[in-house]
Amino acid sequence: MTIQIFSNNAKTTLAGAITSTQTTITVATGKGALFPNPTSGQQFKVTLVNATDPNIFEICNCTARSGDSLTVVRAQEGTTGKPFLTNDVVGHFDTAAVMTDLVQSDQLQNGYYLTAVATGSANALTATIPSNLTSIPNGMSIVVISSYANTGATTLNLTLGSTSTGAIPIVTSNATPLTAGLIPSAGYPITLSYSSTFGAWVITDGLIDLSLYAPKASPTFTGVPQAPTYSPPSPTAPSPTTQLATLGYVYNSLQNYAPIYSPGLTGVPTAPTAAVGTNTNQIATTNFAMEAGIGGSGQTWQNLTGSRAFNTYYYNSTNKPILVCITGDGYVGIDNYAYIYVNSVLIIVTGIGGGTNSTFTFIVPAYSNYIWLDQGGYVSLSCWSELRY
């Protein structure tokens, strides 16, 4: 298929003489820009006219232009190839073929190019429409007025101008061949759209064979109706099939599920383990409790006596609580007091008698500081151990 393109008032002269068969012509310098510039599938009309006798002319198709050089197909629309001289006229004029190909309002409204009366036989229709096409483009739509009622699967052999497409099936929208009566009578118009996927004309109107369909309300199926298979989970999963599920099947399947409201779980329920430190309504697993609490997996007792001292703040930098155990010895004959703070909160205060020792055990939450204040300086550190990571 070739598309005509146009420009306004393109007219100039030949830059040099040409023979009757020459296919490359050169126009006056700089005048090539007056003419269109065709690409693949395009062309425009060029008329060559004798400068002294306008009755001597030739119509050509120009398929390419490079500057002032035109590539042409000679002797078009019933004209013959002729030699022309320098300064003979070169023009882009309207021609009969161009005007004929233009669609006029009457032709559009009466369906001249896209409507045909189909003859042939009831199930093998033939029709012709005016066209320059040589094949059917995907999606092309036409209206065919049949001269028959069909009695079964039907084909259409459409002629595009002078090109026969051959017998092509007519199908319904689900690519099913026509059944009897879908073209109900002679004179009945049907709209057809061509599908290259199906290799068929798809009928988009006409009668619908309702005997092939079940009603939406209380349908009665025949054969073996099929649907996606739903299998309840173990331990009561039946052998799956493709038959429709009954109400009893669905009800029995639901017995393996707990309701959202106040579920009564059985067996060994499991859930994702939250990260340590999570403080939400998420269910806590046994693993979460072991990881988050004191004495959880990975915690060990560590003797830190050599690296700990009174009156110094220490910090629990882990994301879990730790257990601290400290023993201090009082000096003989001197009474003293021990003050233990966690996050600046006093949690232990007690006296340490002269010559005796005292042990204090306390929990330090995650990311908290802690300190033993010995205000008198009369206590010595015997042991400082921590249960931590």
C-alpha positions as CSV (number, residue, x, y, z in Angstrom):
1,M,0.0,0.0,0.0
2,T,1.4,3.4,-1.0
3,I,0.3,6.7,0.6
4,Q,0.1,9.9,-1.5
5,I,1.8,12.9,0.1
6,F,1.4,16.6,-0.9
7,S,2.9,20.1,-0.9
8,N,1.4,23.4,-2.1
9,N,2.1,25.0,-5.5
10,A,5.3,23.0,-6.2
11,K,6.3,24.0,-9.7
12,T,9.7,24.5,-11.4
13,T,11.7,23.5,-14.5
14,L,14.1,20.7,-15.6
15,A,17.8,21.5,-15.0
16,G,18.7,19.3,-17.9
17,A,17.1,17.2,-20.7
18,I,15.9,13.7,-20.0
19,T,15.1,10.7,-22.2
20,S,11.7,8.9,-22.4
21,T,12.9,6.2,-19.9
22,Q,15.2,8.1,-17.5
23,T,14.1,7.6,-13.9
24,T,16.2,10.2,-12.2
25,I,15.4,13.9,-13.0
26,T,17.0,17.0,-11.7
27,V,15.1,20.3,-11.2
28,A,16.3,23.8,-11.1
29,T,18.9,24.5,-8.4
30,G,17.3,24.9,-5.0
31,K,13.8,24.2,-6.2
32,G,13.7,20.6,-5.0
33,A,12.7,21.8,-1.6
34,L,9.3,22.9,-3.0
35,F,8.4,19.2,-3.4
36,P,7.5,16.6,-0.7
37,N,10.2,14.2,0.6
38,P,8.8,10.6,0.5
39,T,9.8,7.9,2.9
40,S,9.1,4.1,2.7
41,G,5.5,3.5,1.5
42,Q,5.0,7.1,0.3
43,Q,5.0,8.9,-3.1
44,F,3.8,12.0,-4.8
45,K,2.7,12.8,-8.3
46,V,5.0,14.7,-10.7
47,T,3.8,16.0,-14.1
48,L,6.3,16.8,-16.9
49,V,4.9,19.4,-19.4
50,N,6.5,20.6,-22.7
51,A,7.2,24.3,-22.2
52,T,5.9,25.3,-25.6
53,D,3.1,22.8,-26.0
54,P,1.1,22.0,-22.8
55,N,-0.7,19.2,-24.6
56,I,2.6,17.2,-24.4
57,F,2.8,15.9,-20.8
58,E,3.6,12.8,-18.8
59,I,2.5,11.8,-15.3
60,C,5.1,10.1,-13.0
61,N,5.2,8.8,-9.4
62,C,8.0,10.2,-7.4
63,T,9.2,7.7,-4.8
64,A,12.2,9.6,-3.4
65,R,13.9,13.0,-3.4
66,S,17.4,14.0,-2.5
67,G,17.9,17.8,-2.8
68,D,17.0,18.7,-6.4
69,S,17.1,15.1,-7.6
70,L,13.8,13.2,-8.0
71,T,13.5,9.4,-8.4
72,V,10.4,8.7,-10.5
73,V,8.4,5.9,-12.0
74,R,7.5,7.0,-15.6
75,A,4.4,6.8,-17.7
76,Q,1.6,6.7,-15.1
77,E,-2.2,7.0,-15.4
78,G,-2.3,6.2,-19.1
79,T,0.4,8.6,-20.2
80,T,3.5,7.5,-22.1
81,G,7.2,8.1,-21.6
82,K,8.5,11.1,-23.6
83,P,11.8,13.0,-23.8
84,F,11.8,16.4,-22.2
85,L,14.2,19.4,-22.6
86,T,15.9,21.8,-20.2
87,N,13.4,24.4,-18.8
88,D,10.4,22.1,-19.5
89,V,7.9,22.3,-16.6
90,V,8.0,20.0,-13.6
91,G,5.0,20.3,-11.3
92,H,3.3,18.6,-8.4
93,F,-0.3,18.8,-9.7
94,D,-3.6,17.1,-8.9
95,T,-4.3,14.1,-11.1
96,A,-7.4,12.0,-11.8
97,A,-6.0,9.0,-9.9
98,V,-5.3,11.1,-6.8
99,M,-8.7,12.7,-6.9
100,T,-10.4,9.3,-7.4
101,D,-8.7,7.9,-4.3
102,L,-10.0,10.7,-2.1
103,V,-13.0,9.6,0.1
104,Q,-16.0,11.9,-0.5
105,S,-18.7,12.4,2.2
106,D,-21.3,10.5,0.2
107,Q,-18.9,7.6,-0.2
108,L,-18.2,7.6,3.5
109,Q,-21.8,7.7,4.5
110,N,-23.0,5.0,2.1
111,G,-20.2,2.7,3.0
112,Y,-18.8,2.6,-0.6
113,Y,-15.4,1.3,0.5
114,L,-16.3,-0.9,3.4
115,T,-19.7,-2.3,2.6
116,A,-20.4,-5.2,0.1
117,V,-23.3,-7.4,-0.9
118,A,-22.1,-11.0,-0.5
119,T,-23.1,-13.6,-3.0
120,G,-21.6,-17.1,-3.5
121,S,-23.5,-19.7,-1.5
122,A,-25.0,-19.9,2.0
123,N,-21.8,-21.1,3.7
124,A,-19.2,-19.8,1.2
125,L,-19.8,-16.1,0.7
126,T,-18.0,-14.0,-1.9
127,A,-17.8,-10.1,-2.0
128,T,-15.8,-7.3,-3.6
129,I,-14.8,-3.8,-2.3
130,P,-12.9,-1.0,-4.0
131,S,-9.3,-1.1,-2.7
132,N,-5.7,-0.8,-3.7
133,L,-4.7,-3.2,-0.9
134,T,-3.2,-6.6,-1.7
135,S,-3.8,-8.2,1.7
136,I,-6.1,-7.8,4.6
137,P,-4.6,-5.6,7.5
138,N,-5.1,-6.9,11.0
139,G,-8.2,-5.2,12.5
140,M,-9.8,-4.2,9.2
141,S,-13.6,-4.0,9.6
142,I,-16.3,-4.3,6.9
143,V,-20.0,-4.7,6.6
144,V,-21.3,-7.6,4.5
145,I,-24.9,-7.9,3.5
146,S,-25.5,-11.6,3.0
147,S,-27.7,-13.0,0.3
148,Y,-28.3,-16.1,2.3
149,A,-29.1,-17.5,5.8
150,N,-26.1,-19.7,6.8
151,T,-26.7,-23.4,7.7
152,G,-23.3,-24.1,9.3
153,A,-19.7,-23.1,9.4
154,T,-19.2,-20.2,6.9
155,T,-16.3,-18.6,5.0
156,L,-15.8,-15.3,3.1
157,N,-13.7,-14.8,0.0
158,L,-13.2,-11.1,-0.2
159,T,-11.7,-9.4,-3.3
160,L,-9.8,-6.2,-2.6
161,G,-10.0,-4.3,-5.9
162,S,-8.5,-7.0,-8.1
163,T,-6.8,-9.1,-5.3
164,S,-8.7,-12.2,-4.0
165,T,-7.9,-13.1,-0.4
166,G,-9.3,-16.7,-0.7
167,A,-11.8,-18.3,1.5
168,I,-11.3,-17.2,5.1
169,P,-13.5,-18.6,8.0
170,I,-16.0,-16.4,9.8
171,V,-16.0,-17.1,13.6
172,T,-17.7,-15.8,16.7
173,S,-15.8,-13.7,19.3
174,N,-14.5,-16.9,21.0
175,A,-13.0,-18.1,17.6
176,T,-15.8,-20.7,17.3
177,P,-17.1,-21.5,13.7
178,L,-20.6,-20.2,13.0
179,T,-23.5,-22.4,13.7
180,A,-26.7,-22.5,11.6
181,G,-28.8,-19.4,11.7
182,L,-26.2,-16.9,13.1
183,I,-26.8,-15.1,9.7
184,P,-30.5,-15.4,10.0
185,S,-31.7,-14.4,6.5
186,A,-30.9,-12.9,3.1
187,G,-30.3,-9.1,3.4
188,Y,-29.0,-9.4,6.9
189,P,-26.0,-7.1,7.5
190,I,-23.1,-8.5,9.6
191,T,-20.0,-6.6,10.8
192,L,-16.7,-8.4,10.4
193,S,-13.3,-7.6,11.8
194,Y,-10.2,-9.4,10.6
195,S,-8.0,-11.1,13.2
196,S,-4.5,-12.1,12.0
197,T,-4.2,-14.1,15.3
198,F,-7.2,-16.3,14.4
199,G,-6.7,-16.0,10.6
200,A,-10.4,-15.4,10.5
201,W,-13.1,-12.8,10.2
202,V,-14.7,-12.2,13.6
203,I,-18.4,-11.5,13.5
204,T,-19.2,-8.7,16.0
205,D,-23.0,-8.7,15.6
206,G,-25.6,-11.0,14.3
207,L,-27.7,-13.5,16.3
208,I,-26.2,-15.3,19.3
209,D,-26.9,-19.0,19.6
210,L,-28.2,-19.0,23.2
211,S,-28.5,-22.8,23.3
212,L,-24.7,-22.8,23.8
213,Y,-25.0,-20.7,27.0
214,A,-26.3,-21.3,30.5
215,P,-28.3,-18.5,32.2
216,K,-26.7,-16.7,35.1
217,A,-29.7,-17.4,37.3
218,S,-29.9,-21.0,38.5
219,P,-27.9,-22.5,35.5
220,T,-28.2,-26.2,34.7
221,F,-24.9,-27.4,33.4
222,T,-24.5,-30.6,31.3
223,G,-21.5,-32.8,30.8
224,V,-18.8,-32.5,33.5
225,P,-18.7,-28.8,34.5
226,Q,-15.2,-27.9,35.7
227,A,-13.7,-25.2,38.0
228,P,-10.4,-24.5,39.8
229,T,-9.8,-27.2,42.4
230,Y,-9.8,-26.2,46.1
231,S,-8.2,-28.7,48.5
232,P,-8.5,-28.3,52.3
233,P,-5.3,-28.6,54.2
234,S,-4.1,-31.7,56.0
235,P,-5.1,-33.8,57.8
236,T,-8.5,-34.1,56.0
237,A,-7.5,-33.1,52.4
238,P,-9.5,-35.2,49.9
239,S,-8.2,-36.3,46.5
240,P,-8.5,-33.2,44.4
241,T,-10.7,-33.2,41.2
242,T,-11.8,-30.5,38.7
243,Q,-15.5,-30.9,39.6
244,L,-17.4,-27.9,41.2
245,A,-17.2,-27.9,45.0
246,T,-20.5,-28.4,46.8
247,L,-21.6,-26.5,49.9
248,G,-20.9,-29.6,52.0
249,Y,-17.3,-29.8,50.6
250,V,-16.7,-26.1,51.5
251,Y,-18.2,-26.5,55.0
252,N,-16.0,-29.5,55.7
253,S,-12.9,-27.7,54.5
254,L,-13.5,-24.8,56.9
255,Q,-13.3,-27.2,59.9
256,N,-9.5,-27.1,59.5
257,Y,-9.4,-23.4,60.1
258,A,-9.6,-21.3,63.3
259,P,-11.8,-18.3,63.4
260,I,-10.2,-14.9,63.7
261,Y,-12.2,-14.1,66.8
262,S,-11.1,-16.1,69.9
263,P,-9.4,-18.9,68.0
264,G,-8.9,-22.3,69.7
265,L,-5.7,-23.5,68.3
266,T,-4.5,-27.2,68.6
267,G,-1.3,-29.1,68.0
268,V,1.9,-26.9,68.1
269,P,1.0,-23.4,66.8
270,T,3.9,-21.5,65.4
271,A,4.5,-17.9,64.5
272,P,7.3,-15.6,63.3
273,T,9.8,-14.7,66.0
274,A,9.9,-11.0,66.7
275,A,13.2,-9.1,67.1
276,V,14.5,-8.7,70.6
277,G,13.2,-5.4,72.0
278,T,9.9,-5.5,70.1
279,N,7.1,-4.0,72.2
280,T,3.9,-4.5,70.1
281,N,0.8,-6.8,70.1
282,Q,2.7,-9.3,68.0
283,I,2.6,-12.9,69.4
284,A,5.7,-13.8,71.4
285,T,7.1,-17.2,70.6
286,T,9.1,-19.4,73.1
287,N,12.2,-18.5,71.1
288,F,11.5,-14.8,71.6
289,A,11.2,-15.4,75.4
290,M,14.4,-17.2,75.5
291,E,16.3,-14.6,73.5
292,A,14.8,-11.6,75.2
293,G,15.0,-12.6,78.9
294,I,17.9,-13.0,81.4
295,G,19.6,-16.3,80.9
296,G,18.6,-16.5,77.3
297,S,20.5,-18.3,74.6
298,G,24.1,-17.0,74.4
299,Q,24.3,-15.4,77.9
300,T,27.1,-16.5,80.2
301,W,28.5,-15.5,83.6
302,Q,31.6,-13.3,83.2
303,N,34.0,-12.4,86.0
304,L,34.7,-8.7,85.5
305,T,36.4,-8.0,88.9
306,G,39.6,-6.9,87.2
307,S,37.9,-4.3,85.0
308,R,35.3,-2.9,87.4
309,A,35.5,-0.3,90.2
310,F,33.3,1.6,92.6
311,N,32.2,5.1,91.8
312,T,32.3,4.5,88.0
313,Y,29.4,4.4,85.6
314,Y,29.1,1.3,83.4
315,Y,26.7,0.9,80.4
316,N,24.7,-2.1,79.2
317,S,25.1,-1.6,75.5
318,T,23.3,-4.8,74.5
319,N,19.6,-5.0,73.5
320,K,18.8,-7.4,76.4
321,P,18.8,-7.1,80.2
322,I,21.8,-8.4,82.2
323,L,22.2,-9.6,85.7
324,V,24.9,-8.0,87.9
325,C,26.3,-9.6,91.1
326,I,28.8,-7.6,93.3
327,T,30.5,-8.5,96.6
328,G,32.2,-5.9,98.8
329,D,34.3,-6.2,102.0
330,G,34.0,-3.6,104.8
331,Y,37.1,-2.3,106.7
332,V,37.4,-3.6,110.3
333,G,36.0,-1.2,112.8
334,I,34.5,1.1,110.2
335,D,30.8,1.2,109.2
336,N,30.0,2.3,105.6
337,Y,27.1,2.5,103.2
338,A,26.7,1.1,99.6
339,Y,24.5,3.0,97.1
340,I,23.6,1.3,93.8
341,Y,22.0,3.3,91.0
342,V,20.5,2.1,87.6
343,N,19.8,4.9,85.2
344,S,20.3,7.4,88.1
345,V,17.6,5.6,90.1
346,L,18.7,4.5,93.6
347,I,17.7,0.8,93.8
348,I,19.9,-0.4,96.7
349,V,21.2,1.4,99.8
350,T,22.5,-0.6,102.8
351,G,25.2,-0.5,105.4
352,I,28.3,-2.6,105.4
353,G,29.6,-3.5,108.9
354,G,33.3,-3.4,109.7
355,G,35.1,-6.6,108.8
356,T,32.1,-8.2,106.9
357,N,31.2,-8.6,103.3
358,S,27.9,-8.0,101.5
359,T,26.7,-9.2,98.1
360,F,24.2,-7.4,95.9
361,T,22.4,-8.8,92.8
362,F,20.4,-6.6,90.5
363,I,19.1,-6.4,86.9
364,V,20.2,-3.8,84.4
365,P,17.8,-3.2,81.5
366,A,19.0,-3.0,77.9
367,Y,20.9,0.3,77.1
368,S,21.0,1.4,80.7
369,N,23.9,2.7,83.0
370,Y,24.7,1.5,86.5
371,I,27.1,2.3,89.4
372,W,28.1,1.4,92.9
373,L,28.8,4.6,94.9
374,D,31.2,4.1,97.8
375,Q,31.1,7.5,99.5
376,G,33.4,6.7,102.4
377,G,36.0,4.7,100.5
378,Y,36.2,2.0,103.2
379,V,35.0,-0.9,101.1
380,S,37.1,-3.2,98.9
381,L,35.8,-5.0,95.8
382,S,35.9,-8.8,96.3
383,C,34.0,-10.0,93.2
384,W,32.1,-8.3,90.3
385,S,30.3,-10.8,87.9
386,E,27.7,-10.3,85.2
387,L,25.4,-12.6,83.3
388,R,25.5,-11.1,79.9
389,Y,26.3,-11.6,76.2
